[in-house]
Amino acid sequence: MSGSAGKLAQQEDLGTSGTLRTALLHTRDIAAAARFYGAVFGWELHDSPTTPSFTLRGQPVAGVRRTTQEGNLWVPYVAVVD
């Protein structure tokens, strides 16, 4: 698409401004996080060397990244319109 129609389609793909689009968990222990979130929410780990993620009933729920820092950190991504 080009012009304003392309720009509008890109904005619509982001969802409503202010809504949560996704979240990314930074953790040192992906396996432990998978056990915890599996037990609490029923999430399954889709383990991939480059982009591991959690799914629920086959649908993506959140991304996961390995970190060397202590603790776990959730980073939310919120839709905005420029």
C-alpha positions as CSV (number, residue, x, y, z in Angstrom):
1,M,0.0,0.0,0.0
2,S,1.1,3.5,-0.5
3,G,0.1,7.0,0.7
4,S,-2.5,7.6,3.4
5,A,-4.2,4.2,2.9
6,G,-0.9,2.4,3.7
7,K,-0.3,4.6,6.7
8,L,-3.8,4.0,8.0
9,A,-3.5,0.2,7.6
10,Q,-0.3,0.3,9.5
11,Q,-1.9,2.2,12.3
12,E,-4.9,-0.1,12.4
13,D,-2.6,-3.1,12.7
14,L,-1.2,-1.7,15.9
15,G,-4.6,-1.8,17.6
16,T,-6.2,0.9,19.7
17,S,-3.9,3.5,21.0
18,G,-3.2,2.8,24.7
19,T,-3.9,-1.0,24.6
20,L,-1.3,-3.6,25.5
21,R,0.1,-5.2,22.4
22,T,2.5,-7.7,23.9
23,A,4.9,-8.2,26.8
24,L,8.4,-9.5,27.0
25,L,9.9,-11.3,30.1
26,H,13.6,-10.9,30.7
27,T,14.8,-13.7,33.0
28,R,17.9,-15.7,33.8
29,D,16.1,-19.0,34.0
30,I,13.6,-19.5,31.1
31,A,12.9,-23.1,32.2
32,A,11.9,-22.0,35.7
33,A,9.7,-19.2,34.3
34,A,8.1,-21.8,32.0
35,R,7.3,-24.0,35.0
36,F,5.9,-21.1,37.0
37,Y,3.7,-19.5,34.3
38,G,2.7,-22.9,33.1
39,A,1.4,-23.8,36.6
40,V,-0.3,-20.4,37.2
41,F,-1.7,-19.6,33.7
42,G,-1.4,-22.8,31.7
43,W,1.1,-21.1,29.3
44,E,3.4,-23.4,27.3
45,L,7.0,-22.5,26.3
46,H,7.6,-22.4,22.6
47,D,11.4,-22.7,22.9
48,S,13.4,-21.4,20.0
49,P,17.1,-20.4,20.0
50,T,16.3,-17.0,18.7
51,T,12.8,-16.1,19.8
52,P,11.4,-18.1,22.7
53,S,7.8,-17.3,23.6
54,F,4.9,-18.3,25.8
55,T,1.7,-19.5,24.2
56,L,-1.8,-20.4,25.4
57,R,-3.9,-22.9,23.4
58,G,-1.4,-22.3,20.5
59,Q,-1.8,-18.5,20.5
60,P,1.2,-16.3,21.4
61,V,1.0,-14.6,24.8
62,A,4.4,-13.1,25.6
63,G,8.0,-13.1,24.5
64,V,10.9,-14.4,26.6
65,R,14.5,-13.2,26.6
66,R,17.4,-14.6,28.6
67,T,19.3,-12.0,30.6
68,T,22.4,-12.2,32.8
69,Q,20.9,-9.7,35.4
70,E,19.4,-10.8,38.7
71,G,15.6,-11.0,39.0
72,N,12.9,-11.0,36.4
73,L,11.7,-8.0,34.4
74,W,8.4,-7.7,32.5
75,V,8.5,-5.1,29.7
76,P,5.0,-4.2,28.3
77,Y,4.5,-2.8,24.8
78,V,1.6,-0.5,24.4
79,A,0.1,0.6,21.0
80,V,0.4,4.3,20.2
81,V,-0.5,6.3,17.1
82,D,2.1,8.8,15.9
